[in-house]
Amino acid sequence: MPRIIFLSLIAVCFSVCSILEASRIETLKEELSLWMPRITGVTAPDTAISGRARKTDSFKTGVGQVIRKFGLHGENVRALLESTDDEIVLGYYNPDTVLVIDRDTTIYANIILLNNAQLIIRDCVFTYKGNIVATGNSRLIVEDADFILPQDYIYQFQFIVVDSAGIEYRNSRINSSLLPFGAGVTHRAFFEMDSVEMDAAFITFLLMENSRIDINHANGAGEFVVLGDSCSLHIAHSDTVLIWLGFPKNSSGEVHGSFGMGDYVESYSFPDSTCTGISYSIELDSLSGLILATMAEDSTEVVVYDADLQSCGNIFYNNWVDTISGLVDGSHYDDFSPHLPGRTLRLVNSSVKAWNLYPYENTEITLQSSIFGELCSDSLAQTTIMNATCDGMGGHVGAGGSATFIMFYSTLFTDALMERNSMSMLLYTSFVRGNLIARDRAVTLLYNTVLVNPIQVYDSAAVMEITVNQPSPAWIDDTLSIGGTATMHRGPDSPFSFEGYRMEYASVDDTTTFFPLTSIVTTPVHNSELCAFPTYGLDVGNYLIRIWYFFSAYTSHDSLCFDNSVYLSYNTGIDERGVPSDLALDIYPNPFNSVVNIDIRGVGAHRSGARRQIAEVKIFDINGRLVGNLPPPCTKSGGEFGICSENRCSDLVQAPTPLIWQPDKSLGSGIYLIRTKIDGIALTRRVLYLK
């Protein structure tokens, strides 16, 4: 099915009103699932371009990207070998070729080593921008050199070592621009480092079938995911090591105790006598800063005793259809067995800093009411995240392959990375930190989603951004300004184009007839007025404001529509239109079901700036009962963060908003009023809480 047709089906399913009950979301998911088996991506020539420069400001050590690149057990390695272009190949025409580089050199291309070829880099500064593939008993040897890998985004480049090939680093320094890169070792290959300084570099290793990794005298050695059969990992006299103890399918075992960054570990080995079905070996000697995490596949039984895990990772690929809830990063468990499909996990007197989830194949996973560290989906997986927060402690969120990724009413403190042929929808979602990054042929749809950084789009990807703000105040016999966004962010090779938008409205009592507010507007709008809404002659009550979003791809044209609600009331004489134009109170997302952002604009940011000060921020229920009181945040003149309280703000200046309100657990769903006073000026906004 062409992707543009699928998007129009989504448009029918996702005519999103401002109120989405959990039951409605489940219904939409069921409708969507009927079409998923038929997704084949855009049926047009592949115009995706790889290798363009990309930027991100994050430095996270998540393993999702590396697993997605290489596959759970190296099954994607062959495809990676075949897909390289713009490469330098040694050993293809002349087996046993030996190339020595011993002077400062810069190369911007992939390097492929075949058939016993050797690339030896010594006594120089070697600046390299590309992937490295070593296969067929070939060798990459780096000795007494500075190896610089100038990456532009996390995991931009990969080292692939396969089929009895090897990579050796000795007495050298590695720099990867403070961004992690990946290394996959499989099929009788090896990776060795001896006396290596990791300078602004971090490697995520994936150790797979019949292979080995040996690390000696390395600072910042990296993180190691061990899942393959008959493979071995040995690390000695090194520091900053994160080990993912892998539990392959049909395995079981126990993890006893853990370590921390300040601990010196004389020796550690895994698996022990409690484990079954695990054929790899881990031997660690004389380490400073050893951190443990677990990574479990389907059909496993794992018990963790008296440990402080950096992460608890779980891979799902047996076509599970299930809902996961109640996971909270940074929690300590006396005796806890979370509901995770296809496995048994028990935590006894143990803590988990980050919960990481990886759906694959045809898995359908819904994650709700949780605080998690990382979630990356791939293959044809369908992932829905509702009423949840990704704090980024384990990495980021993302989708690859032909996966579908949906977020409702959630919050992100990290990056969202959409790639390959994935389709993603972020609805009523807030980015507190991090970037939205789309590349390859990914298509992403945003509706009423709050961003803090510019969207990054590359290759053939496209991001459709739509926002419809609720006007406030909203009276009858008036002309309201409907603000928002209707635009598209395109990669340089994207086949998608923005064609315009149209606005209309209807009473919620009669949605069979919508009345036009505009004709088709072909100029994109970003955080500005979409249209005017004359309310003269209308009755008091609830109305729907609908936006039609028109777009095209190749020779096809289609549209999406979304609804937002507004309540029109009488003009009571309380008029905010006399408020200075630079003073505003914005609430988002609205509705919300976890936390809501309160953005107060126009207040003083420094003593030399405006003199307005926030006196109070209070929340009331619909009956006027005070249910929340947020002290305005302040900073001391030196920049230290503090909280204003009575008689303590004299030496403080106002800090940037937004504030965050998380309703008390005792509060139920409903309408709440958020009021702030700024130098005697009162501003009030209504927000809908969906518990």
N, C-alpha and C positions, 0 to 999 in steps of 0.2 A: 504494500500500500504506500503511495507517495506520502511523504511526511506532511505535506501541506493539507492533504485530506484528513489525515489523522488529527492535525491541529484543529480543524473545523469540528471534528467530533468532540474534541475536548471542549471547544467553545460551547457546544450544546450541553455537555455535562457540567461545565463549570461556569454557568451564569451566576456568578458569586454575589449573593446579597450581603449586606453588612452583618447579618446574623446567620451563622452556620452552626447548627446544632450537631452534636456528635453523631446522631443517627443519620443526618443528612450526609455527613462526610462519608460514613460507611456505605451509604447508597451510591454516592458518586464513585467510590472506589470499586464497587461491584460493577458499575456500568463501564468504567475504564478497563477493568480486567478482561472484559469480553473482547476488546480489540487488541490487547497486547500480543497474543500469539501471531497476529498478522503483520506486526511491524517489521518492515525490512529496511527502513531508512529512506533517504531521498533517492528516488529512482531517476538519477541523472548522472552525468559524468562526474567522477570524483575529482573535485577541484581543490581539495584540502591541501594546504601547503604547510609543511612542518619546518621547524628550525628558526622561526622568526624570533626576534628579541622580545622578551616578556619581563615584566617587573612585578615583584611582590615584596612587601615589607615584612613578611613573616619569616621566622626561622623556627620551624617546629620539627620534631622528630617522630612523625607518624609513619607507620609502615604501609599504609593503604596503597600509596602510589607504587611502591616497589612490588608488592604482591600482584597488583593489577597489571604491571608491565610484564612480569615473568610468568605469571600463573602460579597456582598453588604449589605445583610440583614441577615447574619448569616447562609446562606444556606449551607456553607461548614463545619459547626461545627460538624455535625454528622460524616462526613467522617474523620475529624481530630480525633474524639473520637475513631473511629474504627481502625485507622492506627497506633496508638501508640504501641511501643514495648519496651523491656527492662524496664518495668515499675514496680513500687511499687504500689499495689492496696489495698486500705482500704475500707471495707464495702461490698465487693463482697460476701464473705462467711458468714460474721458476720455483719449484719446491726447494726448501732448505735455504731460502734467501735470508741473508743477514744484513740489516741496515743499522748503522751506528750513527747516532746524533750526539755530537760532543761540543756543539757551540750553541749559543742562544738562538732559539728557534720559536716561531709562532705558526701554528697550523689551525685553520678553521675548516675542518672536514671530519667525517667519520673515518676511523681507521679499522681495517679488517685484516686479521692475520690468519693465514691458512697454511696447511701442509708443511709443518715443521719450520715455518718462517720465524725469524727473531727480529724484534725491534728493541734495540738497546739504547737507552737514553742515559748519558752520564756526564758529570762535570759541566752542567750548563743550566740555564733557566729555560724551561720548556713550557710555553704557553699554548694551551690546547683547548679548543672549543668544539666538542663533538662527542659522539659515542665511541667506545672502544669494544670491538668484538674479537675475541681470540678463540680459535677452534682448531681442530686437527693437529694436536700436539705442538701448537705454536707457543711462543713466549713473548711477553712484554716484560722487559727488565729495566727498572729505573734505579740508578745508583748514584749517590753523591750529587743529586740534582734537586732543583726547585721545580716542582710540578704544579703549575698554576692552571686551574680550571675555572675560567671567568663565567660563572653561571648568571643568568638573569632572573631565574625564578626557581622555586624548590623542585628538586628532582628533574631538572632539565635534561641532564645527561646520565647515561647508564654505562657501567662496565659489564660486559657479558663474557663469561668464561665457560667454555663447554668442550666436551669431547677431548679429554686428556690435555687440554691447553692449560697455561698457567700465567699468572701475573705476579711479579716479584718487585717489591720496593725495599731498598736497602740504603740506610744512611741518607735519607732524603726528607724533603719537606713538601707537604701537600696543602694547597690553598684552593678553596672552592667558593670564595666570595661570601663567606658566612651563610651559605645555603647548602643544605644536605643534598648529596647525590646517591644513587643506588648502585649496588654491585650484586649481580646474580651469578652464583657458582653452581654448576650442575654437570652431571654425566662425566664423572671421573676427573673433573678439573680441580685446580687448586688456586688459592690466593694466599700470598705470603707477604708479611711486612716485618721488617727488623730494623730497629733504631730509626723510627719515622716520627717526625714532628707534624702533628695535625694543626696547622696554622690557619685559623678561620675556616676550618673544614670539618665536615662530619659525614660519615658514610653509613648508610643503612644496608647491611648485608643480608641477602637471602640465600641460605645454604641448603642445597637440594641434593638430589640423588647421587650417591657414591662419590662425594666430593669432600674436600677438606679446606679449612682455613687455619693458618698458623700466624699468630701475632705475637711479637716479642718487642719489648721496649718501645711502646707507642703511647704517646699522650693523646687523650681524646680518641681512644681506639674506635668508638662508634657503637652502633646497635646491631644485634645479630638475631635474625629470625631463623630458628632451626626446625625444619619440618621433614627433611628428606630421609630416606632409608640409607643405611650404611654410610653415613657421612660423619665427619669428625670436626670439632672445633677446639682449638687449643690456644689459650691466651695467657701470657706470662709477663710479669714485670711491666705492667701497663696501668693506665688509669682511665676513668670515665667510660665504663663499659655497661651497656644495657643488654641483658640477655633475655630473649623471649623463649621460654621453655615450651617447646612445641609438643602438643598432644595430637598425633595424627589420628585419622579415622580408626575406630575400634581399639584405641589404646586406653589405658587407665593409669593412675598413679597418684602420688601424694607429693606436695611441696611443703617442706618444713623450714620455717624461719626465713629471714631475708637480711639484706644488708642495706647500707646507705652510703651517700657520697662521702661521708667522713670516716667510713670504716676501712680498715686494712684487712684484706682477706688472704690468709696464707694459702688456702687451697679450697676448692669446691669442685664437685663433680656431679653430673646428672646424665642419665637417670640412675635411681638407686633401686634397692631390692623391692620397693613397693610398686614399681612400675611394670606394666606389661604392654606388649605391642609397640615398644619404642626401640628402634635399632640404631639410632645415632648415639654419639658420645660427646660430652662436653667436659673438658678438663681445664680448670683455671688455677693459676698459681701466682701468688705475690701481686695482688691487685689492690689499687686504691680507688674507691668509688665504684663498687659493683652494685648494680640495680637489677632486680629481677621482675619479670612480667610473665604472664602465661598467654599462650595462643592455642585455643582448642578448636578442632574441627568437629564434624558431626560424629555421633555415636561414640562419645568419650565419657569417661567418669573421672573427675578430678576433685581431690580434697586438698584444701590449703589450710595449714595449721600455723598459727603464730607468725604471720608474715605481713609485711607492708609492701604490697605489690605496686609497682609503678603503673601497671595497666593490667586489665583482664580482657584479653582479646578473644573474640569468637567469630569463627568463619562458618557461614551457612550456605550449603549448596545442594541440599537434597530435596529441592522443590517444596520447602516448607511454606505453609500459609499460617501465620501466627502473629500475635500481638505481644509485645514486650513492654512492661511498664515498671515504674518504681526504682529504676537504677539511679543512683546519686553518686557522682564523683566525690572523692574525699571522705567516704563513709567508712566507719569501723563496724564490723559485724561480729557479734558474739557467737552466733551460730545461724547461718543464713544460706538458703538454697534458692537462688533466683529462678524464675521461670524463663528458661532459655530453650527453644525448641531443639530436640535431637541430641540432648546431652544432659549430664548430671554434673552440677558444680556445687560444692559445699565449701563455705568459708567459715572457719572456726577461729575466733579470736584474731581476726585478720582485717586489714584495711585495703581498700582499692582507691588509688588516686584517680584513675581514669578507666571508664568502661568504653571499650572499642568494639565496634560491630562491623562485619564485612559480609553483606549478602551477595551471593553469586548465583549463576545459572537462572532457573525460573523461580527462585525464592520470592515470596511476597511477605515482607516484614513490615509491621507497623510498630513504631516506637512512640510511646506517649508518656506524659507525666514523668519525665526523667531529666537528669542532668548528666550528660555524657561527654566523652573526650574526643571520639572520632567515629564517623560513619562514612564508609566508602562502598558504593555498590558497583557491580559490573555485570557483564553478560546480559541476560534478559531480566535481571532482578527488578522487582517493583518495591520501592521503599517509600513509606509514608511516615513523616515525623509530625506529631501533633502535640501542642502544649508542652514543648520540651526546650531545653537549652543545651547548646554545645559550647562548653567553656574552653575548648581548644587544648585541654591538658594532655590529650592523646594525639592531637594532630588537627584535622580539619574535616569538613564534610565534602562529599563529591560523588560524581557519577561518571562511569565510563562504559565502554562497550555499547550496547543498545539498551541500557538500563533506563528506567523511569524513576525520577526522584521528585517527591512532593513534600513541601513543608507548609503546615498551617499553624498560625498563631505561635510561632516559635522565635527564639532569640539566639543569635550567633555572636560569639566572642572570638571568631577565627575566620579563616578563609573558606569560601565555597568554590571548589574547582570542578567545572563541568567540561568533559572532553569526549573524544571519539564521536559516536552517534547517539549520545545520550539525550534524553528530553527531561527537562526539569521545570518545575513550577514552584515558585516561592510566593505564597499568599499570606498577607498580613504577618510578615516576618520582619524582624528588626536585626540589623547588623549594629552591634555596639562597637565592635572592632573588626578588622579584617577586610578582605577584598572579595568581590565576586569576579571570578576569572572564567571565561569561556573560550575554548579553543577547539581545534579540529573541526568537526561538523556538528557540534553540540548546539541545541536550540533551547533557550531558557526564557521562561515567561515570568515576569514580576507583576504582581498586582498589590497595590497598597503596601509595598515593602519599603522599609526605611534603610537607606544606605549611608555610610559615613565616608566612603572613599569612591572615587570614580570607577565605573565599571571598566574592566579590562577585557577586550574582545580581540581574538586573533584568528588567523586562518579563514575557514569557511563558516565560523560560528556566528550566531545571531542572538541578541538579547532583546526581547520585547518588553518595554517598561511602560506600565499603565498605573496611574494613580488618580483617584477621584476623592477630593477632600470634602468633608462635611462643612457647609457654610455655617458660620456662627457670628452673630445671632441669625436666626432664620425665622422671619416673620411673614405673615400674609400682607398683601397690599404693599409690596416692596419689590426691589430688584436686587437679587442676590448674585454675588460673584462666586462661581463654581471654579475653584482652582484645582490644579493637578498636573499630571504628566501624561503625554501620549507621544512616544518616540520609539526609535529603534537604534540599537548599537550593533554595528556590523563589523565583521572582520573584512580584510581587504578582498577576500575571494568568496564572500558569502553570496548565495543566490537570493537571499531574502531582501525585500525592500519595503519600506514604510510607504503606504499610500494615503493615509489620512485617518480621521476619526469623525464621528457624528454623535451629538448629544440629544437626548430626549428624556421625557419624564412621564410618570403615571402615578395615580393614586394607588396605594396598596389595596384599596377596596375594589379596584377594577384594573387589573393588569393586562386585560385584553386589548386596551387601547393606550398607546403611548403617543404623546404629543411632541412634535419636534422643537428643539431648542436651537439647533444649528443645521445647516446643510453639511456636506462633507468638507471638512477643513483639511487641506493637504499640507499645511505647514506644521512641522513637529512642535510640540509644546513641552517645556521642561520646567516644572515648579513655577508655573504661571497660570493665568486665567484660561480655562478651557472654554467657558461660555458665560453669558448672563442668564439668570433664571428669573423672569418676571412672575411674581406671585399675586398680582392684582386679580381679585375676584375668586381666588381659590379658598377653599374651606380649611379650617384648622384640622390638622391630622398628619398622618405619615405618608410620605411620597418616596418613590424610587427615582433616582437619577441614574440613567443608563448611558454608558459609553459604548459605542461600536468602534472597534479598532480594525482597520483595513490594511492588509498586507499582501504581498505576492512573492512567489518563488518560481524561477524559470518562467513558464508560460501560464501558471495557475494563479488565480486570485481568490482570496478568502477573507474571512473576518472573524473576530471574536467579540463577545459582548460581556460586560460586567455591570453589576448594579451596586449602588450604595444608597442608603436610606437617609432621609432628612425629615425631621418633625417641624412642621410649620405651626407657629403659635401667634397669638396676638402680641402686638407691640405694647408691653407693659409700662413703657416709659423709662426702663433701664436701658440706656443706649450706650453701647461701647464705641459708637462711631466717632465720638469725640476724643478717644484715646489717641495719643501720638502715634503716627504711622509706623514708627520703628519699634513700637512696643507691642508684643504679641505673646499669646499663650497657646502653644501647640501641643496636642495630645496624640500619641501614636504608639503602637497600632490601636485603632479604635474600630471595632471591638477588640478586646484582648482577653487572654485566659491564663496568663502567667504573671507577667510584669508589664507595666505601662510606662512609657517615657513621657516626662513632663518637661517640655522645652520652653523656657522663658527667654524671649529675645528682647533685646533693647536695654538690658540692665548693665550697670557699670562693670567693666572687666579689669579696670586698673584705676588707681587714685587719680591719674592724670586724664582719665576718660570721663564718660558720663557719670553723674553723681547718683543715679537711681539705685536704690537698694531694695532687695526683696525682704519684706517684713514677715511674711508667713506664706506657707503652702499647706492648705487644709483640704481634707476630703470628707464629703458628707454623703449620706445615703439619700434616697429620694424623699424621705420623711424629714430631712434636715438634721439627722443625728450625726454628730462628729464621729467618723470611723478611722480617720488617719490624720496625722500631723507631722509633716516633714520639715525638719530644721533645714533652712537653706544652707548649701555648702559654701564654704569660704576658703580662701588661701591667705596665709600670712604673706607679708611683703616679700619674703624670700622664696615663696612658691610652695611652702609646706601646706599640705591639705589639712583642713580642719572643719569643724561644724560650728555654726553660729548658735549660741545659746544666750540666755538672759545675761546682760552686763558683760558679755565676752566678745563682742564684735567690734569694739572700738579700734583695735589694732589690726583688723582684717579687711580685706577687699573681696569683692564678689568673685566667685569662681565661675567658669563656664558651666552651663547646664548642658544636657538634660539631667533632671533628677529621675529616680526610678522608684515607683511605688509598687510594692508587692502586697496585695491584700492579705489580711489576716485569714487564717484557715477557717475561722468562724463565720466569715462573710460569705453570703450566697451570691448567686448570679443576679444581675440586675443593673439598673442605671445608677451611677454615682456622679456627684458633682465635685469637680476639682477647682478650688478657688485660691487665687494668690492676690496679695496686696503688695503694690510696689509704690512707695512714696505716696500713699493715700489713694492710689488708683486700684480698683478691684477688677479683676478679670476672672470669669467663671466659664468652665467648659464642662460639657456632659460627656461621660464615657460609659460604654457598655461592657460589663464584666461577664464573661461566659466561663463558668467554673468547670 
